[in-house]
Amino acid sequence: MLLSHGGEPLPATEPVARWTVEQVLALAPDDASRKAGNKLASAGHWSGAGFDGSGAVWGLCKGSGSKPYQTVVDTTGPAYKCSCPSRKFPCKHALGLLLLRASGDGALQPGEQADWAAQWLESRRGRAEAKQARQQAAASGESAPGPADSAAARKRAERRAERVTGGAQELEQRLTDLLRGGLATADHAGYALWEETAARMVDAQAPGLAGRVRELGAIPGSGPGWPVRLLEECGLLHLLDTAWLGRERLPEPLAATVRTRVGLPMSAEGPPVRDHWLVLAQYDTPDGRLVTRRIWLYGRESGRTALLLSFGAVGRAPELALPTGATLDAELTPYPGGGLRAELGRQFALPVAVPGPEAGGAEALPPAPTPEALRSVPGTPPGTPPGASVAAALAAYGDALRGDPWLDAWPVTLRDVIPVPSGDGWQLADAEAESALPLAPAALSRPGLWKLVALSGGGPVTVFGEVGHRGFDPFAAWNTGAEGRGGAGDATDGIVRLI
């Protein structure tokens, strides 16, 4: 069975740069795929392999059957197609082929595309051109919806809002019953009660409320202090319920946030922002039957931070994939509300891969487009987000909570912090002040912690991540240097992925 996946390609106006090993591994859907891909990253597994300047990489990989697997990758998407039966995207064969290309040992040579690879690439890029034509037609108003379509959409939205309101009222009653009976009863009721309540919220077309109810069900019996945590989460859920029921009286940014938190679909409708966007982090989180991919971007000219979301079924990586450290010249359209979510729009050039210190000897790639004036501060590597102190990061999270009380975390870049052990965990200590942030529990079990410690070597580093009520979760880092190590303004060659 042939499987394909990926974003829309761009017309190549110049040869596409080769990715680094680290950037290829960032595309893997899980650790098992990374290990399997590494095993296939040698020339002995491949035949008829090659690449060209348009970003295409192809090859035949030996499998368990008599016929080799046909694997082709369009790195301008990126997109993948392989004749193997795997349901993971990219599969181990695509990862192995890209890792072989990234090694730079001459195992892959430039050449003319194989017929089977050229057929898929031509079809894929033809569809992209047709889609772009449709988008241009829609932007010019040629396919604008008529009055009947708009009226029908309004009626559907009103009916859904009525169902959500009914669900919110029912949920309020259930929270009241829980608190009236005492939180201790929640430990005896079992998870079935919470799952049944969540199912009722799904019926009310309020998936956001359903998700928060399921989180409540996991708190009873979760360890010492669970009644306090349950009461806090019940308070936030009550706040969301009452905000929805009184949304007409809320300021529009807050009302948009409430609609998003409840689970209503929203569309990006703000003015597009064109910039050279640096990919700071990409990571996946399972959520029931879906996998959510989060990609954090930083605009080098605008100084804005943006979040791209993409979704995929379990076992299949979400569609959008951008290697950490790459830079793309593109437009982002923000979503309404006070959040940072945006939608990736028109791309004006191919993503430029930037080598990091973990490139494993790969050849140097062209530097990312850098504007004449970058938003930066002393001690921050050029082209990276302006760093902040620990105190300023906490203040930023507090400001964000005022606009979105249900926010779990907020993206920040910490400047000149040193990872140090603290009891059973770790913390990032401010090198310039007597303050520190504990690392979130999720970060303590990941290998990225030891990458961060090794990069620091006891000296200050710049770290990007999310700060929240559970602590700081690091996603990427740069070496800011120190006295005797190259000066405060020195930096390593690139970004280090920590997740």
C-alpha positions in Angstrom: 0.0 0.0 0.0 1.4 3.4 -0.9 1.2 6.0 1.8 1.8 9.7 1.4 1.8 12.7 3.7 3.0 16.3 3.9 2.5 19.9 3.3 2.4 21.8 0.0 5.7 22.1 -2.0 7.2 25.4 -3.1 8.7 26.1 -6.5 12.4 25.9 -6.1 14.3 28.9 -7.4 17.7 27.6 -6.2 19.0 24.2 -4.9 17.4 23.1 -1.7 19.8 22.8 1.2 20.5 19.5 2.8 19.0 19.0 6.3 21.1 18.0 9.3 20.8 14.7 11.2 19.2 16.5 14.2 16.6 18.1 12.0 15.7 14.8 10.3 15.3 13.1 13.7 13.0 15.9 14.8 10.5 14.7 12.1 10.2 11.2 13.6 6.8 10.3 15.1 8.3 8.5 18.0 11.5 7.1 19.5 11.0 3.7 17.9 11.0 5.3 14.5 14.2 7.2 15.3 16.0 4.0 16.2 14.7 2.1 13.2 15.5 5.0 10.9 19.1 5.1 12.2 19.5 1.4 11.4 18.6 2.1 7.8 20.9 5.1 7.4 23.7 3.2 5.6 24.3 2.7 1.9 24.1 -1.1 2.2 20.3 -0.9 2.6 19.7 1.2 -0.5 19.9 1.0 -4.2 18.9 3.3 -7.0 19.1 6.2 -4.5 19.7 9.8 -5.3 18.6 13.5 -4.9 18.2 16.6 -7.0 18.2 20.4 -6.5 14.4 20.6 -6.2 14.5 18.9 -2.8 13.5 15.4 -3.9 15.3 12.4 -2.4 14.5 8.8 -3.5 15.7 5.2 -3.2 14.9 1.5 -3.0 15.3 -0.1 0.4 15.7 -3.8 1.0 12.8 -5.3 2.9 11.5 -8.7 4.0 9.9 -9.4 0.7 11.3 -10.0 -2.8 10.6 -6.4 -3.9 12.4 -3.5 -2.4 10.3 -0.6 -0.9 10.0 2.5 -3.0 10.7 5.5 -0.9 10.6 9.2 -2.0 10.7 12.4 0.0 9.9 15.9 -1.1 11.8 18.0 1.5 10.1 21.2 0.4 6.8 20.1 2.1 8.1 18.0 3.7 6.1 15.0 2.3 6.8 11.3 2.1 5.7 8.3 0.1 6.7 4.7 0.7 5.4 1.4 -0.5 5.9 -0.2 2.9 2.8 -1.1 5.0 3.7 1.2 7.9 1.1 3.7 9.1 3.6 6.0 10.7 4.6 9.2 8.8 7.4 9.5 8.1 8.1 5.8 8.2 11.5 4.3 9.1 12.5 4.0 5.4 11.9 7.8 4.8 13.8 8.6 7.9 16.7 6.3 7.0 16.8 7.8 3.5 16.9 11.4 4.9 19.6 10.4 7.5 21.7 8.9 4.7 21.3 12.2 2.7 22.2 14.2 5.9 25.3 12.2 6.6 27.1 13.9 3.6 29.4 10.9 3.1 28.7 10.7 -0.6 26.5 7.6 -0.4 23.8 9.6 -2.3 24.7 11.3 -5.5 22.7 13.9 -7.4 21.0 12.6 -10.5 17.8 12.3 -12.5 14.7 11.3 -10.7 13.6 7.6 -10.9 10.4 7.2 -13.0 8.3 6.0 -10.1 9.5 8.9 -7.9 9.1 11.5 -10.7 5.5 10.4 -11.2 4.5 11.0 -7.6 6.5 14.3 -7.4 4.8 15.6 -10.6 1.3 14.7 -9.4 1.9 16.2 -5.9 3.3 19.5 -7.2 0.5 19.7 -9.8 -2.1 19.5 -7.0 -0.3 22.2 -5.1 -0.5 24.5 -8.1 -4.2 23.8 -8.5 -4.8 24.5 -4.8 -2.9 27.8 -5.1 -5.0 28.8 -8.0 -8.2 28.1 -6.1 -6.9 30.1 -3.1 -6.1 33.1 -5.4 -9.6 32.9 -6.9 -11.2 32.8 -3.4 -9.1 35.8 -2.4 -10.3 37.8 -5.4 -13.9 37.1 -4.4 -14.6 34.8 -7.4 -15.9 32.0 -5.1 -17.3 34.0 -2.2 -20.2 32.4 -0.5 -23.7 33.7 -1.3 -26.3 35.0 1.2 -28.0 31.6 1.5 -24.7 29.9 2.5 -24.0 32.6 5.1 -27.5 32.3 6.6 -27.2 28.5 6.8 -23.8 28.8 8.5 -25.3 31.3 11.1 -28.1 28.9 11.8 -25.7 26.0 12.4 -23.6 28.1 14.7 -26.6 29.2 16.7 -27.8 25.6 17.1 -24.4 24.5 18.3 -24.2 27.4 20.7 -27.6 26.3 22.2 -26.3 22.8 22.7 -23.1 24.0 24.3 -25.2 26.2 26.6 -27.2 23.2 27.7 -24.1 21.2 28.4 -22.6 24.0 30.4 -25.7 24.3 32.5 -25.7 20.5 33.2 -22.0 20.6 34.1 -22.6 23.4 36.5 -25.2 21.3 38.3 -22.9 18.4 38.5 -20.1 20.5 40.0 -22.6 21.9 42.5 -23.6 18.3 43.5 -20.0 17.3 43.9 -19.1 20.2 46.2 -22.3 19.8 48.1 -21.5 16.2 48.8 -17.9 16.8 49.6 -14.7 16.2 47.6 -14.0 13.0 49.5 -16.9 11.4 47.6 -15.0 11.9 44.4 -12.5 9.2 45.4 -15.2 6.6 45.8 -17.2 7.4 42.7 -14.5 6.1 40.4 -13.6 7.3 36.9 -16.8 6.1 35.3 -18.7 9.1 36.7 -16.3 11.5 35.1 -16.3 9.7 31.8 -20.0 9.7 31.7 -20.0 13.5 32.3 -17.4 14.0 29.6 -19.5 12.0 27.2 -22.4 14.3 27.9 -20.2 17.3 27.0 -19.3 15.6 23.8 -23.0 15.2 23.0 -23.3 18.9 23.7 -20.6 19.6 21.1 -18.3 21.1 23.7 -15.0 19.0 23.4 -13.1 21.5 25.4 -15.4 21.0 28.4 -15.2 17.2 27.9 -11.4 17.3 28.0 -11.3 19.3 31.2 -13.8 16.9 32.8 -11.6 13.9 31.9 -8.6 15.7 33.5 -10.7 16.1 36.7 -11.3 12.3 36.7 -7.6 11.6 36.9 -7.0 13.8 40.0 -8.7 11.8 42.8 -6.3 9.3 44.3 -3.3 10.8 42.4 -1.2 11.4 45.5 -1.0 13.6 48.6 -2.9 16.9 48.2 -5.3 15.7 45.5 -8.4 17.3 47.1 -6.7 20.7 46.8 -5.8 20.1 43.2 -9.3 18.9 42.5 -10.8 22.0 44.0 -8.6 24.3 42.0 -9.5 22.5 38.7 -13.2 22.6 39.6 -12.9 26.3 40.2 -11.3 26.8 36.8 -14.0 24.7 35.1 -16.7 26.7 36.9 -15.1 29.9 35.7 -15.2 28.6 32.1 -18.8 27.6 32.5 -19.9 30.9 33.8 -17.8 32.8 31.2 -19.6 30.9 28.4 -23.0 31.5 29.9 -22.2 35.2 30.2 -20.1 35.6 27.1 -22.2 38.5 25.7 -20.9 40.7 28.5 -17.2 39.8 27.9 -14.7 41.9 25.9 -14.3 40.4 22.5 -10.7 39.1 23.0 -11.8 37.3 26.2 -15.0 36.0 24.6 -12.9 34.6 21.7 -10.7 32.8 24.2 -13.7 31.3 26.0 -15.1 30.0 22.7 -11.8 28.4 22.0 -11.5 26.8 25.4 -15.0 25.4 25.2 -14.1 23.8 21.9 -15.8 25.8 19.2 -14.0 25.8 15.9 -12.3 29.1 15.1 -10.7 30.4 11.9 -7.7 32.5 11.5 -8.9 36.0 10.5 -6.3 38.5 11.7 -4.1 40.5 9.3 -1.3 38.3 7.9 2.2 38.9 9.3 5.1 38.2 7.0 8.5 37.5 8.6 11.5 35.2 8.6 10.2 32.7 11.2 12.7 30.7 13.2 11.4 27.2 14.2 12.1 27.0 17.9 10.4 23.7 18.8 8.2 21.0 17.5 6.7 18.3 19.7 3.7 15.9 19.7 1.2 15.2 22.5 -1.4 12.4 22.4 -4.9 13.4 23.1 -7.3 10.5 23.0 -7.7 9.5 19.4 -5.7 12.4 18.1 -2.1 13.5 18.2 -1.5 17.2 18.5 1.6 18.7 17.1 2.8 22.1 18.4 5.3 24.2 16.5 6.7 27.3 18.1 8.0 30.1 15.8 9.8 33.3 16.4 9.6 36.2 13.9 13.1 37.6 13.5 11.9 41.0 12.3 8.6 41.4 14.1 9.8 39.9 17.4 6.5 37.9 17.6 6.1 34.4 18.9 3.5 32.2 17.2 2.1 28.7 17.7 1.1 26.4 14.8 -1.1 23.4 15.6 -1.6 20.3 13.5 -3.5 17.2 14.2 -3.2 13.5 13.2 -4.7 10.2 14.1 -2.9 8.0 16.6 0.0 6.3 14.9 0.2 8.9 12.1 2.2 12.1 12.5 0.3 15.3 11.9 0.5 16.9 8.5 2.6 19.9 9.3 6.3 19.3 10.0 9.1 21.9 10.3 12.6 20.9 11.5 13.8 22.7 14.6 16.3 25.4 13.7 14.9 26.0 10.2 13.9 29.5 9.0 11.0 30.1 6.6 10.0 33.3 4.9 6.2 33.1 5.2 3.0 34.8 6.3 1.2 33.8 9.5 -2.5 34.7 10.1 -3.3 35.0 13.8 -6.4 33.5 15.4 -8.8 35.7 17.4 -8.4 36.0 21.1 -5.4 36.7 23.3 -3.5 33.5 22.4 -0.5 33.1 20.1 -2.0 30.5 17.8 -1.6 31.3 14.1 -2.1 29.6 10.7 0.7 29.1 8.2 -0.1 30.9 5.0 1.8 31.7 1.9 5.5 30.8 1.8 7.7 33.0 -0.2 10.8 30.8 -0.2 11.9 27.3 0.7 12.7 26.7 4.4 16.4 27.2 5.1 17.9 24.6 7.4 20.4 26.0 9.9 23.0 23.6 11.3 23.3 23.1 15.0 26.1 21.8 17.1 24.7 18.3 16.9 24.9 18.1 13.1 27.4 15.3 13.3 29.8 16.6 10.8 27.3 17.5 8.1 28.5 20.1 5.6 27.7 23.7 6.4 24.4 25.0 5.1 23.7 28.5 3.9 22.9 30.8 6.8 19.3 31.7 7.5 18.0 35.0 6.1 18.9 37.6 8.7 17.4 41.1 8.6 19.7 44.0 9.1 18.3 44.8 12.6 17.3 41.8 14.8 15.4 42.2 18.0 18.0 41.1 20.5 19.7 42.0 23.8 23.3 41.7 25.1 24.0 38.1 26.0 21.4 36.6 23.5 22.7 34.8 20.4 22.0 36.7 17.2 18.7 35.9 15.6 17.2 34.2 18.6 14.3 35.6 20.7 15.3 38.3 23.2 16.0 36.6 26.5 14.4 37.5 29.8 15.3 37.0 33.4 13.5 34.4 35.6 11.5 37.2 37.3 10.5 38.7 33.9 9.4 35.3 32.6 7.2 34.8 35.6 5.7 38.3 35.2 5.0 37.5 31.5 3.1 34.3 32.5 1.1 36.3 35.1 0.2 38.9 32.4 -0.9 36.1 30.1 -3.1 34.6 32.8 -5.1 37.8 33.0 -6.2 37.3 29.4 -6.6 33.5 29.6 -7.1 32.2 33.2 -7.1 28.6 31.8 -3.6 28.9 30.4 -1.3 26.0 31.5 1.9 27.6 30.2 3.4 30.5 28.3 6.4 30.6 26.0 9.4 32.4 27.2 13.1 32.6 26.5 15.3 32.6 29.6 18.6 34.4 29.2 21.8 33.5 31.2 20.4 30.7 33.3 22.4 27.7 34.7 20.9 24.2 35.2 21.6 23.0 38.7 20.3 20.0 40.7 17.7 20.8 43.4 16.6 18.0 45.7 15.0 15.3 43.5 14.8 17.6 40.5 16.6 20.4 38.6 16.1 24.1 38.3 17.3 26.9 36.1 19.1 29.5 38.3 19.4 33.1 37.1 23.1 33.9 36.7 22.4 37.6 37.4 20.0 37.3 40.3 19.0 35.2 43.3 16.1 33.5 41.6 15.4 30.2 39.9 12.7 28.2 38.1 12.2 24.5 38.8 12.0 22.3 35.8 8.6 20.7 35.1 8.3 17.0 36.0 7.8 16.0 32.4 11.3 17.5 31.5 13.1 15.4 34.2 12.6 12.1 32.4 13.6 13.3 28.9 17.2 13.1 27.5 16.9 16.8 26.6 17.8 17.5 30.3 21.2 16.0 29.8 21.7 17.8 26.5 21.0 21.1 28.4 23.4 20.2 31.2 26.1 19.3 28.7 25.6 22.4 26.7 25.9 24.6 29.8 28.9 22.9 31.3 28.2 24.9 34.5 28.0 28.2 32.5 25.0 30.3 31.4 22.8 29.3 28.5 19.8 30.8 26.7 16.8 28.4 26.9 13.4 28.6 25.1 10.4 26.7 26.6 7.1 27.1 28.4 6.7 28.4 31.9 3.6 27.3 33.9 2.3 26.3 37.2 4.2 23.0 37.0 7.5 24.7 36.4 9.6 25.4 33.2 9.6 22.9 30.3 12.7 23.5 28.1 12.4 22.9 24.4 15.6 24.5 22.8 18.8 26.1 23.9 21.8 28.2 22.7 25.1 28.6 24.5 25.4 32.3 25.4 29.0 31.9 26.5 30.6 33.3 29.6 33.8 35.1 30.6 36.7 32.9 29.6 34.5 31.0 27.2 34.3 33.4 24.3 32.6 36.4 25.8 29.0 37.1 26.8 27.9 37.7 23.2 29.3 34.4 21.8 27.0 31.6 20.7 27.3 28.1 19.3 26.6 27.5 15.6 22.9 26.9 16.1 20.0 25.7 18.1 20.0 22.5 20.3 16.7 20.7 20.3 15.7 19.5 23.8 12.4 17.7 23.0 
